[in-house]
Amino acid sequence: MSKVFEILKRLDDAKVHYFIGRYRPDTIDITATVVGERVEISVFDDNHVEISRFLGNEDVLDEDVLHEILKGDQ
């Protein structure tokens, strides 16, 4: 079984919600979401895997936060 399918099976078995994307020619990217955490998994064409974890809290914020986040993009 390919590395991508191994990872997808593990996520499915754990009932973890995920998205699959392709943003580079040499990777398939999986973004998984669990409570308080987002995990980005990149599987490269040579089957090596890189993982980034983003830990946070689940505070509910108001619309002003969106303005604060986006003002850095200007």
DAUR-V669943 format. One record per backbone hydrogen bond with DSSP energy under -1.0 kcal/mol. CO is the residue of the C=O (numbers start at 1). NH is the residue of the N-H. Records with the same first field share a line. If there is no record, write none. Layout:
CO=NH ; NH
This chain:
2=6
3=7
4=8
5=9
6=10
7=11
8=12
9=13
10=14
11=16
12=15
17=33
19=31
21=29
24=27
26=45
28=43
29=21
30=41
31=19
32=39
34=37
36=56
37=34
38=54
39=32
40=52
41=30
42=50
43=28
44=47
48=44
50=42
52=40
54=38
62=65
63=67
64=68
65=69
66=70
67=71
70=73
71=74
